[in-house]
Amino acid sequence: MILLRRCFAAALLAILACTAATAADKPEKVVYHLNDASNAAAALRNIGNHLDASPQATIVLVAHGPGIDFLLDGAIDKTGTPYDVAVRALAKRGVSFRVCNNTLQGRNIDRQRVLPEAVIVPSGVAELSRLQAQEGYVYIKP
């Protein structure tokens, strides 16, 4: 009986060690969701902090509705600081920015106003769903 318990304990520890190693080896993939530009500065800071803590993380920010406003040419925060500087810096660190085409069309915004660092996707909410369901991204709403 004691031998059986020791074998069981050893097997359990081996399983836990393999599970921990597998989890540690998995790439960290995160999608940040922004549908309100009023917290865009905080979201950009969060992403920067995230990359400081996890430099290998793959991060995508998906914006739709009023959340796209900070990704438009000439957009500034409440202190007058242009957003494009922070967006460019994060893009250089590998962050992908995605803008909803449905929002652009619904609000009659010219695609040329979208910062070049951002990719236009057909639907922001569909992109959020796809990243989570098909690509295993973790969802964060700052």
C-alpha positions as CSV (number, residue, x, y, z in Angstrom):
1,M,0.0,0.0,0.0
2,I,2.8,2.4,0.9
3,L,4.6,1.5,-2.4
4,L,1.3,2.2,-4.3
5,R,1.0,5.6,-2.6
6,R,4.6,6.5,-3.5
7,C,4.1,5.5,-7.1
8,F,0.9,7.5,-7.3
9,A,2.6,10.6,-5.7
10,A,5.5,10.3,-8.1
11,A,3.2,10.0,-11.1
12,L,1.2,13.0,-10.0
13,L,4.3,15.1,-9.6
14,A,5.4,14.1,-13.0
15,I,2.1,15.1,-14.5
16,L,2.2,18.4,-12.7
17,A,5.7,19.1,-13.9
18,C,4.8,18.3,-17.5
19,T,1.7,20.5,-17.3
20,A,3.7,23.4,-15.8
21,A,6.4,23.1,-18.5
22,T,3.8,23.0,-21.2
23,A,2.1,26.1,-19.9
24,A,5.4,27.9,-19.6
25,D,6.3,27.0,-23.1
26,K,3.0,28.3,-24.6
27,P,3.3,31.7,-26.2
28,E,1.4,34.5,-24.5
29,K,-1.2,35.9,-26.9
30,V,-3.4,38.7,-25.7
31,V,-6.1,40.9,-27.4
32,Y,-6.9,44.2,-25.9
33,H,-10.4,45.5,-26.8
34,L,-11.1,49.2,-27.1
35,N,-14.5,50.5,-28.0
36,D,-14.1,53.9,-26.2
37,A,-11.1,56.1,-27.0
38,S,-11.5,57.9,-23.6
39,N,-9.3,55.2,-22.1
40,A,-6.9,54.9,-25.0
41,A,-4.0,56.5,-23.2
42,A,-4.4,54.1,-20.2
43,A,-4.7,51.1,-22.7
44,L,-1.5,52.1,-24.4
45,R,0.3,52.4,-21.0
46,N,-1.1,49.0,-20.0
47,I,0.2,47.4,-23.2
48,G,3.6,49.0,-22.6
49,N,3.7,47.7,-19.1
50,H,2.6,44.3,-20.3
51,L,5.4,44.1,-22.8
52,D,7.9,45.3,-20.1
53,A,6.8,42.3,-17.9
54,S,6.4,39.8,-20.8
55,P,8.6,41.0,-23.7
56,Q,7.7,37.9,-25.8
57,A,4.0,38.4,-25.6
58,T,2.1,38.8,-28.8
59,I,-0.4,41.7,-28.4
60,V,-3.2,42.8,-30.6
61,L,-5.4,45.8,-29.9
62,V,-8.7,45.7,-31.7
63,A,-10.7,49.0,-31.9
64,H,-14.2,49.6,-33.0
65,G,-16.9,52.3,-32.5
66,P,-15.6,55.4,-30.7
67,G,-12.5,53.3,-29.8
68,I,-10.9,53.9,-33.1
69,D,-10.6,57.6,-32.6
70,F,-7.1,57.5,-31.2
71,L,-5.9,55.6,-34.3
72,L,-6.9,58.4,-36.6
73,D,-4.4,60.9,-38.0
74,G,-4.0,64.0,-35.8
75,A,-5.7,62.4,-32.7
76,I,-4.5,63.8,-29.4
77,D,-5.3,62.9,-25.7
78,K,-6.8,65.3,-23.2
79,T,-3.4,66.8,-22.5
80,G,-2.8,67.5,-26.1
81,T,-0.3,64.7,-26.6
82,P,-0.5,63.0,-30.0
83,Y,-1.4,59.3,-29.9
84,D,0.6,58.5,-33.0
85,V,3.9,58.6,-31.1
86,A,2.8,55.9,-28.6
87,V,1.2,53.8,-31.3
88,R,4.4,53.9,-33.4
89,A,6.5,53.0,-30.4
90,L,4.3,50.0,-29.5
91,A,4.1,48.9,-33.1
92,K,7.9,48.8,-33.2
93,R,7.7,46.5,-30.2
94,G,5.4,44.1,-32.2
95,V,2.0,45.3,-31.1
96,S,-0.6,45.0,-33.9
97,F,-3.4,47.5,-34.1
98,R,-6.7,46.6,-35.9
99,V,-9.5,49.0,-36.8
100,C,-13.1,48.1,-37.6
101,N,-14.1,48.8,-41.2
102,N,-17.8,48.7,-40.2
103,T,-17.1,51.7,-37.9
104,L,-15.2,53.6,-40.6
105,Q,-18.1,53.1,-43.0
106,G,-20.8,53.8,-40.5
107,R,-19.2,57.0,-39.4
108,N,-18.1,58.0,-42.9
109,I,-14.4,58.2,-42.0
110,D,-12.0,58.0,-44.8
111,R,-9.7,55.0,-44.6
112,Q,-6.7,57.3,-45.3
113,R,-7.2,58.9,-41.9
114,V,-6.3,55.6,-40.1
115,L,-2.7,55.6,-38.9
116,P,-0.4,53.5,-41.1
117,E,0.5,51.2,-38.1
118,A,-3.1,50.0,-38.0
119,V,-4.7,47.3,-40.2
120,I,-8.3,47.7,-41.2
121,V,-10.4,44.5,-40.6
122,P,-13.9,43.9,-41.8
123,S,-15.5,43.8,-38.3
124,G,-13.9,44.6,-35.0
125,V,-16.2,42.3,-33.0
126,A,-15.7,39.5,-35.5
127,E,-11.9,40.0,-35.2
128,L,-12.1,39.8,-31.4
129,S,-14.1,36.6,-31.7
130,R,-11.8,35.1,-34.2
131,L,-8.7,35.8,-32.2
132,Q,-10.1,34.2,-29.1
133,A,-11.9,31.2,-30.6
134,Q,-9.5,30.3,-33.4
135,E,-6.1,31.6,-32.3
136,G,-6.4,31.2,-28.5
137,Y,-5.9,34.8,-27.5
138,V,-6.7,36.0,-24.0
139,Y,-9.1,38.9,-23.8
140,I,-8.4,42.1,-21.9
141,K,-10.7,45.1,-21.7
142,P,-8.8,48.0,-20.2
